[in-house]
Amino acid sequence: MPKIITQGEITMFGLEIIKNILVFMIVYIPPFLIFAKFWRERRRSNVLLVFIGILYIISSIFMENFIPFIFVFLNIKYMRHSGEFNEFDIKNFKFVKALNLTIIFYIVSIAISTVQTIILSNFKVELKHQEIVTNMVNMPLEKFLIMVPIVIIFAPVLEEFVFRWLLFKKIFSRRMGVYLAALLSSAIFAVIHFSLNAFAVILWVGLYNCYLMNKKGYWYAVFNHFIFNSITIAALLAEKLKFM
């Protein structure tokens, strides 16, 4: 007997497509657009650029954020001889200073998470975990391990480039000032993760990383994001191994 598809399933499928399109347009497309800008400034072939763009879109659909991650590094390479390269220069990154800043960040994160949990429990509100967290909890260990670099390496490099450098620094700050730019870019960052349960903490990640981007540089924001995602992944892996 054929499976009957309900209206609710069709709606959920439609919403999932919309979510994927939004993520693709907001997170994956900007690195290519910036690459295209540099490419055209060097008067290279537009036909070849179109071909690269088609490959970029197709490969990003199937390989998630790996290809945009590569293009972030290509863009940073192009900026090497520009006045903007200083905030991307890895020589300006100091590990001990970054670690101290991340410890401060995590203390506040725990406080925010605790307050949110207390508030939600008092109102007896139960929210779903972030979708990627739920998916990683349920996936086989082999696939989980494949997802680890995607979450803790590719995502921080890509998302800090898009949300903190492009949206916060390049676009919003120049039009509305640092504080409103930080709030707006961080709100978009939190919304695009589609998780009410994690919204407050993700918003805090965005705000703090805007501060790091503005005062310390790109790699401080990437490092903070990397540690945040790594701790989450470590907790999920420990939980998964416990039930094996």
Helices and strands as residue ranges (DSSP letters): H 7-23, I 24-28, H 29-41, H 46-63, H 66-78, G 79-81, G 85-88, G 90-92, H 95-122, H 131-138, H 141-149, I 150-154, H 155-159, I 160-172, H 173-176, H 178-191, H 199-215, H 218-242
